[in-house]
Amino acid sequence: MRRSDLLMLALSSLLCRKVRTALSVLGVAVGGFALVASLAIGQGVEATLLDQLRRQDQLRRIIVWPGTGPRAGTIPEAELEVPGEMGDARRDRLREAIRRRFESPPRPIDPKGMTTEQVDDFAKMEHVVAVTPALTWQARAVRGKAEVRGILRTAGPGETGLARRVVSGRGFEPGEEAILVSEYAAYRWGLADEDAVSGLVGETIRLELIQAQPGVANLLALLNVSQPNLGPEDRRVLESVLKKLPAALAGLDLSADERRVLAGLLRNSTGTKRLVAGSWPVVGVFRDVSRAELGPWDGPPRPSEIVVSPKVAERLHFATPGRSGDGMPSVAVRVEHERYLRSVEEQIKKKGFETFSLADLIDQLRLNVLLITLACAFIAAVALTVSALGITNTMLMSVLERTHEIGVLKATGARDGDIMGLFLVEGGLIGVLGAGFGLASAWLASFPGDRIAKHIVSTQTPMQLDGSVFAFDLWLVVGVPLGVTALAMLAAVYPARRAARLDPLEALRQR
């Protein structure tokens, strides 16, 4: 029997039993919908959460600093001996307690930071694309007679989070000495117009690292006032008052001890102290990160007024008084892809350094999503199993009802394999139709599902979901329908074999 004939006979048989066929297809569609939706949500939620972390380029970054405590193997063996009669479990716990006490309080291995050779060693590791100083300072940015105080931090070439926020100019190129200025700093300099802000690119700005003195804080503490959010003008007024207070002490009715204590408090209250200065060209203007761009693990926005390239950061660090012989206190290691984050971090730890990355968080996130997806997929599998049993029952009834028809087919030359193929094709058609309807239903459900998810996230968190929480990957769109169809055909195997074994003479006698 030709395959086209088998297909036509199978379709004809299913159409003759419309209600039964529709119910079988509906059962498969419900199971297929549940399976597709659960897998799509699992993939979509994981992709959405990871995308939130990728926005600030966090999934590829490892912060490294000199290790604390003794290196492995430096604890004397005598310290780890635990005499006394006790179980092995308790002895192991006590040894671990000794190790912890031996390492506490933490003692830096290298109090002078990481040497240039050690930093270069990180850069030579496989899958590492950049190593930049992880440094921040209080700084003053001077343009002409105008100045802006704020946070200065370091960024390297290719930082996607920063590059996305550049509104004028460009980001850093490898090896260059340049700076980026925030648009808020430009506004503080009096550059309000768009053209004026764009014209800032190419100018040379003077940077001064400053060390905040306890002046204003001391005065407020002296007055028993908690420090409010002072503006620049208020702070300048208070600093002016501080300068006049030492001379004013002579006119106050104070004892010698009171005068001595107050003079000591005010002696170092001189506002700010300049540590180092230099001038560099502006290559771009960037905006502050918005709350919508922050993930749930980022915390509140930490605005910075100036971002400097790694070369500038190194110059500032080593030019700071007392730092000429020191190494880097911390660096940021960036890997080429997030899948290498864990392996690179482990290599760095083996060298005796402390690290921080989101590798553990990513693993935990993926595990949680996987467990939820498996739980939903299990429920979907139960629904598919029930629908498969329904197909088996329906086709067994069909075999009983079509005994005479099977006998006629065998009498006209149909082989056992043809009869079996006929019922398997019917099961496959039910599976294809059910899987198709289930896939289409899951896709249609994704539209209201996305709206509901985005509404919940926007009302309960600062995040803004840009993509869909349903991810219909190719393997899902193709693999699930194929799997469901195979399950439906498997459910039809027993009825098909029973139909193929019918004796044609006995089948023809039945009506």
N, C-alpha and C positions, 0 to 999 in steps of 0.2 A: 504494500500500500504506500502510495506517495505521501511525502510529508505534507504537501498542500491539502491532500484529502483528509489526513489526520486532523489538521488544523480546522478545516471546514466542518468536519463531523463534531469536533469538540465544541466549536462555537455554536453549532446548531443545537447540540445537547444542552448547553448552558442556557441558551435563549428559550428553550422549551420549558425550562424550570426557572422562570425569572425570579420569583420570590425567594426560592431556596438559594439561588446563585447570589442574589443581592445581599441576603443575610450573611452568607459566607464571605463575600467581598468586604462587607461592612466590618465583620469581626477582624479580618486581616488588616483593614485600614486603621482600626482603632489601635491595634498593637503596633503597626508601623508608625502611626502618628506619635505614639508615646515614645517609641525608640528613637525616631528621628529628632523629636523635640528635645528629649533629654540629652542626647549627644550634642546637638547643635547648641543648646544652652551651656553645657559644660565647656565646649570649645570657645564659645563666644564670651563667657564670663572670664575665663582665663586670659583670653586675648585682650579683653577690655582692661582688666586690672594691670596686665603687663604693659599695655600701652600707656597707662597713666604713669608708670615708672619710667618708661622710655622717654617721656617728654622732657625730663631734666637730665637725660643721659645717665641715669643712676644704675641701670642694669649692667653697665660695662665698666663701672668704676670701683676701684678698691683703694681705700685710704690705708696707708702704711706708716707706722711710726716705730721707733726703736722698742724692742721688747722689754718687758719688766720682769723682775725676778731672775733666778738663776737659769742658765741654759740646761737642757736635758743632760743628765749624767753628772751634774756638778754637785748634787746632794751627796754628802758622804754616806757610804754604805752603813757605817755604824749608826747613823741617825735613823736608818730604816729598819733596824733590828727591833723586833717587838717580843721581848721575852715574856714568859708566863704561859700558863695552861689555858688555852682558849681555842675556839673553833677557827677554821681557816677564814671564814667569812668575816668574823670580827677582827682577825689579825689584818686582813686586807683593808678593812675600813679604817683601822688605826694607822696603817701605813699611808693611806691616802690623806688622812687628817694631818700627819706629820709633813707630808709634801706641801699641803696647803699652808700650814703655819710657817714652813721654811721659806715660802715664797711671799709671805705677807709680813710687813707692809711691802708693796712693790718697790723694787730698787732698779733704776734704769741700768741696762747693760752698758749703754753708751750715752752718758749724759750730754755729750756734745752733739748728739744727733747722728744722722746718717751721712757717711762720707760720700764724696763724689763717685768713688769706685763702686760703692754699694748701690747707689742710685743708677749708675750705668749698668750694673749687673741686672737690675730689674728690667731696664730697657732692652736688654739682649735676650730676655726670655721669649720662648715661642708664644705666639698669639698676643703679645703685648705691642700696642701701636704707639703709645705715648706715656711718658712719665713727667708729671708737672708738679711744682711745689704746691702744697696745700696750705697756703698762708693767707692770713687776713691781718689788716692793720687798721688803726684809727688814722685817718689822713686828712690833709687839707689840700684841696685842688684849687690852684690859683690861675685865673685868667685875667690878665691886666691888673686892675685894682680890685676885682671882685674875687671872692673866695667862697668855697663850699666845703664844709666839713662833713665827713661821713665814713662809711666803711669802704675799704679798698680790699679787693680780693684778687686771686689769681685764677686764670682760666687758660686752657690750652687750645690749640687749633682743632677744629672739628667738633667742639662741644655742641651737640645738637640743640640742647635746651637754650643755650645762649644765642646760637646762630639764628634760631627761630624768632628771637626777640629783637634782633637788630633792625631798626626802623630806617636807618640811613647809613650809608657806607657799607662796610663789610666786617667780617670777623677776622681773627688772626690768621696769619700764614706761618708755617713752621720756621722757627729760628729768628723771627723779626722782633724788634724792640718797639712796641707800640702800646697804646692804651685804648680802651673803649670808655665812653662817658655815658652816664644815664641821661635820659631826656629830662628827668627831674633836676639834675645838676645843671643842665643847660638852661632850664627855666629859672633856676635860682641865679644864674648869671645874667638873667634878663633877656634870654633868647626865647621869645614866645612864638614868633612866626615860624612856619614850616621851612621857609627858605633860609631863615637865620640858623635854624637847627642844622639843616643840611650843610650850610656853609661852615659849620664847626669842624667838619671832616677836613683834615689837612693842617689844622692849627696845631701849635705846640703848647702843651699845658704843663705847668710846673706842679709837681707833686711833693708834698712835705709830710713825712711820717711824723706823727705827734704822739706824745705820751701824756695822757690826761693826768693832771695833778688833782689832789683831793680838795682843791680850793672851795668850789661851790658846795660840794657835798659836806665839807667840814662846817661851813657857815650854817647850812640848813640843819645839820646835826646839833650845832651849838644852840640854835634857836628852837630845837626840838620840833622841827618841821620835816615831814616826809618829802622826799624830792619829787616835785611835780614834773610834768612834761614841759620843760622850759624851752622857749624859743631862743633863737640866736641873740636877739636884742636883749631879752631878759638876762641871759647868761652873761653878756658883755657888761650889763649894769652891775650885776652881782660881783663880777670879777673886779670892776672898778671900786666897788665898796670894799672888797677884800684888801686891795692895795692901800686903802686909807686907814684900815683898822689898826695896823701896828702903831702908827703915829697917834691914833686916837686913844690908845691904851693909857698914854701918859696923863690924859685929862680925866680918867675914870678913877673913882674912889675904890681902889682895889688893894688888897694886901700883896706883899711881895710874892707869896706862893701863888696867888690867883693870877698875878701879872705874869709870872714865869710860865705857868701852864698855858695860858692863852697865847703868849708869845710863841711857845713851842708849836701850838696848833696852827698858827698862822704863818710860821716861818717858811713852810714849803707850799703854801697855798698861792701859787703863782699862775693858775690857769692851766696852760698847756706848755709842754716842752718839746721843741723840735728835735727829732733824732737824726734825720737824714733827708736830703732833698735832691731832686733831679727833674729834668724836663724831657718830655717825650711827645711824639706826634699822635694825634687822634685819628684812628682809622674807621671808627664807626660810632654810632649812637644807638643805645639799646633802651628798651622799656623795661619796667619792673615786671616780674612774674605775677600773673593774676592768680587769684584763688582757684579759678576754674582749671588752671594748668597744674595745680598741685594735686598729688595723690594723697590717700588717707594716711600715708606714713611720712609725709614731708613736714608736717607741723606748720606753724604760721609762716608767712612770707618773711624772708630776711633780706631786706633791700640793701643794695650796695650802690654807691655813687660812682665808683671807678672800678674797672676791671683791667688788670694788667696782664701782659703776656708772660710766659715763663721766664724769658730772658730778663725782663724788667724786674720780676719778682726776685730772681737770684741777685741782681745788682743791689736792690734795696735791702735784701736780707743780709748780705755779706758786708754792706756798707754801714749797717747799724752798729753803733759803738758797742764793743764787747762781743761782737759776733764774728769778727774777722777769721777766727780759727775754728768756728763751729761748723758743723754740717747742717743738713736740712732736718728740722724737727719732725716733719711729716711730708709725704708726697702722695699724689693721686696717680694710681696706675690704671690706665685704660686699656681694656682688651678689645680685640677686633670684633668679637661677638659674645653675647651673653652666655652662650653655651660653654665658653671657656672660662667663665668667671670662677667656678669652683676649683678647677684644676690649677689655675694660676695662683689663686689664693693659698692653696695647700702648699705649693712650691715656696711661696714667700714665707709662710709660717715655719716650714722646715729650716729656713735660714735663721730662725730665732727672732723674727719680727712680729709685732702685733698688727692685726688687720681688722678692718671693718668693711663689710660689703652687704649686699642684700641677698647673697646666695642662700642663706638659711631661710630667709623670708620667702624667697621664690620657691624653694623646695616645699616649704610648709603650705604655701598657697596652692601649688600644683597638687599636693597630696589631698588637701581639703576638697578641691574641685573634683579630683578623681574619685574620692569616696562618695561625694554627693552624686556624681554622674553614674557611678556603678550602682548606687541604690536606686536611682530612677530607671536605669537600664534593666535592673533586675525586675522591677515592677512591669516594665514593658515586655520583658521576656516571658513573664508569667501570662500576660495578656496574649502574646503571640502563641504560647503553648496551648492556651485554651482555644484560640481560634484554629490552631492546627488540629486539635482533637475534634473540633466542630467540622472541619473539612473531611477528616477521616470518617466520621459518622455519616455526614451527608453523602459521601461517595459510596459508602457501603449500602446505604439505602438505594442509591442510584443503580448499583450493580444488581440488587434484587429486583428493582422495577424494570431493568433493561435486559433481563436474562434472555428473553426471546430475541431481542435485537442482536445480542452478542452471538446467539446461535446462528442467526441469519448471516452475520458477517463472517463467521467461521466457515459456514457452508459455502459461501461464495469465494472462499480462498484466503481470507484473512488469517494470518498466523498469530500465535500466542504473543509474539513480540509486538505485533500491530495493535492487538487489544490492550496490552499493557501500556503501550505508548499513547493510545487514545486517552486513557484515564490520567496518565501522567501529564499530558498536554492540558487536560481540563484543570488539573490542580495547579499547573504552572500559570494558566490564564487567570485563575482566581488570585494567585499570588501576585502577578504583575499588576492586575487592576487594583487590588487592595493596597499594594505598596505604592502605586502611583497616587491613589487618592490620599494615602497617609502622608506621603511626602508633600503633596500640594497643600494639604490641610495644615501641616506644620509650617510651611512657608507663609501661608496666609495668616496663620496665628502669630507669626513673628512681628507683624506690623502693629497690632494693638499691644502685643507683649512688650515691644520696644518702648512704646509710649508710656505704658504703665511703669516699666523699670526706670526710665529717665525721670518720670515725675517723682517716684519714690526717692531716687538718689538725689535729685536736686532739692527736695524739701528736707532731707535728713542729713545730707553731707554737703561740703563745699565743692564736690566734684561735679563736672559736667561731662556726660557721656556723649562722645561724638559718633562713635560707631554703633553697631548693633550688638546686642547681647546674644544674638543667634548667629552662629557661624556655620554656613552651609558649604563646607569644604567639598572638593571634588570626590574624595574618598567616601564621604558621607552620602552625597547625592547618588553615587554609583553603587557603593558597597552595600548600603542598607537595602535598597530594592532587590539587589541580587540575592542577598541573604534571605530576605523574606520570601522571595520566589522559590529559592531552594528549599526552604522550610515547608512551603505549601506543597511542593512536589514530593518531598519526603513523606508528608502526611498522606499523600495519595498512593504511596507504594503498596501498602497492604491491600486496599481495595482493588488496585490495578492487578496485582498478582492473583487475587481471588477471582477476578473476572477472566484473566487469561487461562485459569485452570478449569473453567467450566467445560463440561462435556457437551459438544455441539448437539448431539442427538437428544440428550435430556433437556437442553436449553430450548430446542425447537418445540418440544412437547408443551412447554409452559406458555401461557398466554398472559 
